[in-house]
Amino acid sequence: MTLILWSLLLGVAYWVMMHSVPQDPSQLLWSYCLAGFGVGIVGVVPTIAVKSFPAAVRFLGAVVLL
């Protein structure tokens, strides 16, 4: 659920920034801060990927191709 909400926040914040700043440059600071806050999703994705597998699988070093 966190991943979905954070991704939506990033998308909406970026869209708002790109559409509001050309008309009113004074909106840059708050919209840039909101979009930067949404970029926190970048740190969540690797965390989820690492926690998805137990240590024995992560450190196996083998790649299984189907």
C-alpha positions as CSV (number, residue, x, y, z in Angstrom):
1,M,0.0,0.0,0.0
2,T,2.9,2.4,0.8
3,L,4.5,1.8,-2.5
4,I,1.2,2.6,-4.4
5,L,0.5,5.8,-2.4
6,W,4.1,7.0,-2.7
7,S,4.1,6.4,-6.4
8,L,0.9,8.3,-6.8
9,L,2.3,11.2,-4.7
10,L,5.3,11.4,-7.0
11,G,3.3,11.3,-10.2
12,V,0.8,13.9,-9.0
13,A,3.4,16.2,-7.5
14,Y,5.5,16.0,-10.7
15,W,2.5,16.7,-12.9
16,V,1.4,19.7,-10.7
17,M,4.9,21.1,-10.8
18,M,5.3,20.8,-14.6
19,H,1.9,22.4,-15.2
20,S,1.9,25.2,-12.5
21,V,5.5,26.5,-12.7
22,P,5.4,27.8,-16.3
23,Q,2.3,30.0,-15.4
24,D,3.5,31.1,-12.0
25,P,7.2,30.6,-11.2
26,S,6.6,31.4,-7.5
27,Q,5.1,27.9,-7.2
28,L,8.4,26.3,-7.9
29,L,9.6,26.0,-4.3
30,W,6.7,24.2,-2.7
31,S,6.0,22.0,-5.8
32,Y,9.7,21.0,-6.0
33,C,9.7,20.2,-2.3
34,L,6.6,18.0,-2.7
35,A,8.1,16.2,-5.7
36,G,11.4,15.7,-3.9
37,F,9.5,14.2,-1.0
38,G,7.8,11.8,-3.4
39,V,11.1,10.7,-4.7
40,G,11.5,8.8,-1.5
41,I,9.9,5.9,-3.4
42,V,13.3,5.3,-5.0
43,G,14.6,4.1,-1.6
44,V,11.6,1.9,-0.9
45,V,11.9,-0.2,-4.0
46,P,15.3,-1.8,-3.2
47,T,14.2,-2.3,0.4
48,I,11.2,-4.3,-0.7
49,A,13.3,-6.2,-3.2
50,V,15.8,-7.2,-0.5
51,K,13.1,-8.1,2.1
52,S,11.3,-10.3,-0.5
53,F,13.9,-13.1,-0.3
54,P,15.5,-14.8,2.6
55,A,19.3,-14.4,3.1
56,A,20.0,-17.9,1.8
57,V,18.4,-17.0,-1.6
58,R,19.9,-13.5,-1.8
59,F,23.4,-14.8,-1.2
60,L,23.1,-17.9,-3.4
61,G,24.8,-16.1,-6.3
62,A,23.0,-18.2,-8.9
63,V,20.6,-17.0,-11.5
64,V,17.7,-19.2,-12.5
65,L,16.4,-18.6,-16.0
66,L,13.1,-20.0,-17.0
